[in-house]
Amino acid sequence: MCPQVILTDRDLALIKAIEVVFPNSINLLCRFHINKNVGAKRKQHVVNDLQKTIDTLWMEVVWASDEVEYGQRLHQLEQACVDYSGFINYVKDTWLTPHRHRCVGAWINRVLHLGNTTTNRVESAHWKLKQMLGNSIGDMVKCWEAMNNNLRLQLGNIRASFQKSFYEVEHAHVSPFYGYLRGSVSRAALRRIAEELLRVDYVGTNRQICGCTLRTSYGLPCACELGRYRVGGIPIPIDVVHVHWRKLTMEVELEIGEDDGSEVDMTAAMDELWRRFRSLDVIGKRALRSRVCELAYPTMTTLCPPPEKIKTKGGVKKKGKKPADYDVYRDPSYHEYVDKASQSSQRQSQPSQTSKKIKLSKKQPQFIVQFPNHIRSYIEDVVNVESDGNCGFRAIASLHGYGEDGWSMVRRELGLELIDKDRSTLYDKLFSNRLSAVRESLMIESFGSQPPEKWMSLPDMGYLIANRYNVVLVCLGNPCLTFFPMTSSHSPNVSIYCIGFVNQNHWVQVNMKEGFPLPPVTLDWKKFRSHIATTWMLGFAGRMQHWQLLTPVLA
């Protein structure tokens, strides 16, 4: 199978050979070497005061996202270099005119290069090999041992990176949106997806604004795709990630149509797993079960961020000449001669700028005064969330560990709760003819501010939240209410989520002190709850009575 993309330097004979041998492959040029050669030519022709400006304009030309932007950036570069015809002619005649489709973003972003736009990886491996060879006078045995050790070191590093992708989870990837990807996709891919997810807030689901560069050049979901998943509250499917990022093993894959009779047969592996499980003690069984559950239930596994990296002393790097017997050398590149010649030139000193970081407190005293007097002393702080019509769902997502941006997941899960076969009869009775309206209020079609009919409303959402997540939901407002699960029994370790309604149009997250009083439940909860759910009121009877004692008696 021919390679789709081949990355080389500007070797005209090599480029011609690739066109003949691999006519269907796309030949890209190494951006690193292009920038180095352009930089060397710039130092020869451009005065020091303008070098930084022209370098910035050149990079804008190279990174132009489309042909229109490319034309605009090139025009700006030509205007800046009007007095330096030698430099601009070199840039255009040597690189842009014959090879812009091999190095400029407007063209190479249409190619599935998977992030490989330089030959640095090959150059680095070559340098490491020369370091291990030491000199050029070794015999075959010495060279073989050095190459073998170099390859073994590379394989060890690759396998170590695979293990990190399997078992280590970065803090930015604990969101349920990554549930299907954690442990199955390279961490490098997850980082790029996390960066792209930041664009969703202003891209939304618009393909024209998005540009879909990450999809076409990296094989990863772009901002508009991620926007559609977020609106629907759907975790990112693993099928939308290119197989390159999903390959976390050194095993060779079979060609399409090739069958060795064993690649889909897991009988032997499962038998061995069961045999090993039975031979372990209780602690070992729990550890193995946890590992299996991570694979079987990727979206439900409790994952923690990796521990902080321990700083080790390491070796002290000494500056000086290399040993006399180190004679593995190469001829310096053209740009290296220019860099060395310009080292003696005067360097412009740039004043250091420090910016004071202002810590923003999330405490909101203006919200606390809107809650009843008798409960204010039990409030630790109030955490505000974005006001966009999803504020109530944002507060619940934050309390549930999804993060504020997981609000669409909460909407989706509450929608699934409504059609849950085990509680469908309960909701038919509880909501009656309002069932369809409750379901519609959970469904949205776009980002941005939501109309009032899409806001979180009580008591309807209170029942769904308590039942779906099996938590106690406390709402501070007018009125103050408590929502217990309606189909489960009391649990002493249950989580208590507290939210507050302020300004007559906004929900916030309220952090309460341990053992705070609980407001009463609704009449519908008492009417439609199951028999075993009565234990919730029995378990929290003392705290509910405390609320009644604190509540002022109305005349």
N, C-alpha and C positions, 0 to 999 in steps of 0.2 A: 504494500500500500504506500503510495507516494505521500510525502509530508505536505500538509496544507500551507505551512508558513516556514520559510527558511530565512534566518537572520545572519547577515554577513557584514563585513566592512566594504568600503567602496573599491573593490578589486574588479576592474572592468572585465578581465578575462574570466574571473570566477562568476560574475553576474551573467556573462554570455553563456558559460557552460551550464549554469542552472536553467536558463531559458531553454536550452536544447534538451537536457536530460530530464528536467522536471517542468514540462511546459504548463502544467496545471497548477503548479505551486506559486505562491506569492513570495517574492523576495523583498524583505525589508532591510534597511540599513541601520547599523548601530548608532543610536542617537548620541551616546557618550562620546564616541570618536568624532562625530560630526561637530558637536559643540566644542570639543577640544581644538579641532583644526580651525573652526571659525573664530574661537577666542584668540588663538595664536595670531591669525591674520589681523584681527582687530587691534591687538597690541602693537602691531607694526605700523598701522595706518592711522589710528585714531588717537587723539590727544587724551591724556589721563582724565581730564574733567568730564569727558563725554563717554568714557568707556562703560561705566555702569549703566547709563541710560540706554546706550545702544545694545548692550547685552540683554537688558530687560526687554527691549523691543524685539530682539531676535528670538528670545524664548517665547514671546507672545505669538510670533509667526509660527514657530514650530508646534505650539500647543493649540493653535486655532481649531475650533470645534467643527467648523463647516467652511465651505469654499468662499462664502460671502465674507465671513470674518477674516479668512486668510487674505483676501484681497485688501481689506481695510488695514490689517496689521502690516502687510507688506508695503502699502503706500506710506504708512507712518514711518517705517524703517527707511524708506527711500528719501523721505523728506529730511529725516535726521542725518542722513549720510550724504547730503547733497554736495558737501565739500570733500567727500572721501570716496571718489568714484572707483578707486582701486579696490577698496573693501567691498562695496555694494556689488560691483561687477563680479568679483570672486564669489560672493554668496549666491548670486543669481545664476551665473554660468556654470559653477562647479556643483552646486547642490540643488537649488530650488527648481530651475528650469528642467534639468534632465531627471531629477530624482525626488521631486516633492511628493509623489505618490508612494514613496518608500520610507518617508521619515516625518511628514507633516501629519498632525492629528486629524485634520479634515479628511484624509484618505485612509490612514492606517487604523483609525477607530472603527472602520467598517470591516476590519479583518479580525478574525478570532486568533489573536496572538497570545491570549492568556497572560497578559502583563509583561511579556518578554519583548522589550524594545531596545535592549542593549546586549552586548556579548560579555558583559561583566562576569557572569557566572562561569563561562568557559575560561576567561582570562584569569579569574581567581583560582580555579582548579589547576590551571597550568602553572601558576606561580607557586602554589603549594607543592606541586610535584617537583619543581626545580629546587625548592627549599629542602625537600627530603633527599634529593639526589646529591646535593652538596657541591659536587664538582662534575666536570665533563670527562674525567679520565677513569671512571669506574668500569669494571668488567660487566659481563652479562648478568652474572649472579647478583651483584650488588644492585644493578639497575632493576632487575626483576623484583628483588626484595623491597626496594623503595616504592616501586609502582604498586606492588601488592599491598603494602602497608597503607599507601595513600588511598587505594580503593576501599580497603577494609574500614579505614577511618570515615570515608564518605558514607559508606553503607551504614555504619553505626550511627552517624549523625542523622541520616534519613529515617532510620528505624526509631530513633529517639523522638524525632519530630512527630512521627506517626503516633507514638504512645501518648505524647502530650495532647494530640488532637482527640485521642480516644478518651482520656481520663481527666484532663484538666479543663476547667471551664472558667473563662475570664468573666469578670463582673459584668461587663457590657453585654454578655450573651446569656444571662440567666433568665431573660424575659421569655415568656411562653411562646413568643413568635419564633424562637429558635428551637423549639422542642423537638422537631423532626430532624434538625441538622446537628445538634450537639452529639459528639461522639461518632458522627458519620461523615462529617465534612471537615476539610482542613481548616485549621484556625486562621490561616491567612485569608481564606475565602470568607470566613465569618467576620473578620475585621473589615473587609471591603464592604460586605453587606451592611454592617453596622454604620459605616461612614455614609453609605448610600441612603440608609434609612433616615438620616438627618435631613436629606433633601425633600423628603415626602411632605413636610409641612408647607412648602411653597410650590412644589411640583404638583402635588395631588395625584390625580390619575391621568393627567394631560400628557399624551405622547409627544406632542410638539415641543412643549417646554422641557420635557425630560431629556429628549435626545437619544435615550436608550443606549448610551455608550457602553455601560457596564454589561449589558446583555450581548451586544454585538462583538465586543472585543475581549471580554472576560468569561462569557458564558454563565454569568450570574444574574439574578433578578435585579432589574433596574428600579429607579424610584417610582415610576408609574405602576409597575407590577407590584411593588411592595405597598404602594398606596391602595391598590385594589384588595390586597390581602388584609390590610389594616382596617379598611372600611367594613369588610366582611367579618372581621374578627377571626380570621383563619391563620393558623400557624403556617410558616413558609414551607411549602411541599418540597421534599428532597428531590423530586423529579425535575424541578426547574433549575437545578444546579448541574453544570457540565460534569461529565464523568471524570474529567481531569482532577477536579477538586474532591471527588468522592473516593479516589483510589488511595487507600491508606494501608496498602500492603505491597510487598515486593514480589508477590507471586505474579507470574505471567498470565495474562488473560488469553483465553482461546479466541481464535478468529470466529467471525460470524458463521454459523452453520457447522462449525467443528464441534464434535461431541466425543469426549473420552469416557462417557458413561458414569462419571463420578462427580462432576462439578455441581450438580443439583441434588445429590444424594447426601443427606445429613444423618442417615441412620447410624453409621458408625460413630460419628461425632457425638450424637445425642446419647448413645449407649455409654460411651466413655464418660460423658458428663454426668450421667446418672450413677455410674460406678464410682466416680470420684466423689460425688455428693454423699453417697451412702457411707463412704469410708472416713468422712470428716467428722470432727466433733461438733458440738453445738455452735461454737464460735465460728468455725470454718464454714459450716452450712449457712449461717447467716451472711457471711461475707460473700460466698458464692451466689447465694440467692439474690443479694443486692446487685451483683454484677449482671446477672441474667435479667433482672427487672429493668436495669438501665437500657438494655437492648430491646426488651419486649414492650416496655411502656415508656418511650422516650419523652413524651409530653407530661408524664405524671411523676417522673423520678425527681426526688429532692436533690438538687445539686448545689454545691457550695463553690465560691470562687477559690482559686488556688491560694495557698499561703504565701506570705511575702517572701521574696527571694532573700536568702541569707547572704550577706556580704562576706566574702572570703578575702583573705589577704592577697593571694596570688603572687606571682613573680614580679619583681621590679624591673621595668623596662629600662635598659641602659642605652643611652645614645652614644654612638661611636662607630668606628669603622668595622666592617665585617672581617671575619678571619681571612688570613692571607690565602688559604687554600680554597676559598669560595670563588670559583671562577666560572660559574654558570651565569652567563651574562647575555644581554641582547643589545642591539643597537637602539639608542633612545629614539622616540618618535619625534616628528617635527615640532609638535607643540611643546614637547619637553625642553627642546633647545631654546625655544622662545621664552618659556617660563623661567628657565635658568638665567637667561640674559636679562630678564626684566626684574629679577629679584633685588638687584642693587638700586633700582629706581625708588624714588621717594614714595612711601606709603601714606595714604591719606588716613588720618586718625579720625575715628568717628566717636563722638561723645556717647558714653553709655547712658541709656535712658532706662530709668526704673519707674515702674508704675505701681502705685499702691493698690493692693488688693483689698477691697472692701468686703467684709463678710456681711452678707445679708441674712438677717435673722428671719426665721419663718414664723416667729410668734406674732400673733395678730390681736393685740389688746382691744382694738376697735370692734372685733367680732365677739370677744368674750363678754362684753357688757350687754350684748343682745340676748344672752341666755338667762334663764331664771336666776334670781339672786341666790337661792339656796344651793345651787349646784356649782356656782362659779369657783368656790374654794377647792373643788375636786378636779378642776381643769388644770392640767399641766401646761399645755399650750395648744394653739390652733394652727394648723398647717393649711395655708391657702392653696388652691389649685386654679388652673386656667379657667377663665369664664368664657366658654364657647358653646354652651348648651349641653355639654357632656360632663359638667363639673361633678355631678353626683356619681357618675360611673368612674370618673377619674379618682375620686376619693376612695371608692371601694377597691379599685384596682391597686392603688397605693397601699391600702391596708392589707390586701390579700397577697402582697409580694410581687405583683406584676409590674409595679412602677406606674406612675401616672399615665404614661403613654399606652398602657395596656387597657385603656377604657373600652376599646372596640372588642377586645376579648371578653370583657364582662358583659357587654351587650349581647354578644353571640351566645355566651354560655347561659345567660338568663332566658334567651329565646329558646335554647334547647331544653331548658328546665320546663318551660311551658308545655312542651310536647312530650315530656318524659312519660313513658307508658305506665310507670308505677304511680305517678301522681296526676295523671290527666283527669281522672274523675274528681280529684280534690279541687283542681283549678276550674273545672266546669261548674262546680257548686259555688266556689269562692267568688269567681268573677262573673258567672252567669252570662248575660248578654254583652258584657263588656270584654269578653275574652279576646275577640278579634282586635279591639281597640288597644288593649294592653300589648298584644303581639306587634301591632303596627308601630307602637311607640318605641319599640326596641330596634326597628329596622331603619337604617339610614342609607342614603345613596351617594353622599359626597362628604368631603371635609368642610371645615369652616363652621360658622355659627349655625346651630340647629334651632328650628322653630320651637315655640313652647310645647307643642304637642309631642315633641321628641325628648323633652326633659325628663329626668327621673322624678317620679311622683310617688307619694306615699298615700295610703299604706300598700298599694299594689306591689311596688318593687321591694318593699320590706319583706313581704312573705317569700318572694322568689329568692332574694339574697340569702335569707336565713336557711331556706330549704336546700338551695343549690350548694352552698359552701358549708352547711352544717355549723353555722356560727350564730352567736347572739348579736343582733343588730340593735343598737341604741341610737335613737334620733332625738336630738335636742332642737326644739323649735316651738312652734305653736300649732298643735300640742306636742308634748314630749312623749315618745312611745318606745316600747321594747318589742322586738320581734324574735321569738324563739322558733327553732325548727318545728314543723308541724307533724312530722312522721317519724321522728327518732326520739330516743330516750335521753335523759340528762347525762352529761359527761362532765366530770370535775375539771378536765383540762381543756374545756372548750375556749375558743378565741372569742373575744368580745370586740366588735367593731363599733366605733362611735363616730357619727357624723353630725353636723349641725347645719341648720338652715338659717341664713343671714340675709339681710338686705331685701327680704321678701322675694329673692330671685336667684339665690346662689347657695351651693352646698360646699362645705369645707370639712376637712378631716380634723377630728377633735381627739387629742390624746388625754386620757383620763388617768387619775391616780388609782392605785390598787384598791379594790373593794368599794368603789364609788356606788352610791345608791342607784337603783334601777327604776325607771318610770314604769307605769302600768302597761299591760298589753291591750290589744284591741278586742272589741266584742266578737268580731268575726274570727279571731284566732281562737277564742274560747269555744266558739260554736262549731268550727270545722276541724279543729285539731284532732289527731288520733288519740286513742286512750293512753298510749305509752308516753305521749308528749306532755301529759300532765306532770310528769316528774320534773320538767323544767321549772315550773312555778314552785314546786316543793323545794327544789335545790336552791333556788334564789329567793325564797320567801323572805328571809331576813333583810336582804338588800332592798327588796320591793317595799317592805314595811317601813324601812328607814326613809325611803322617798316620801311615803305618805305622811310620816311624822314631820318631815321638813317642809312639806307643801303647805303654804298658808291656806287657812280655811276661808272660803268665799262667803261673804255675808249674804 
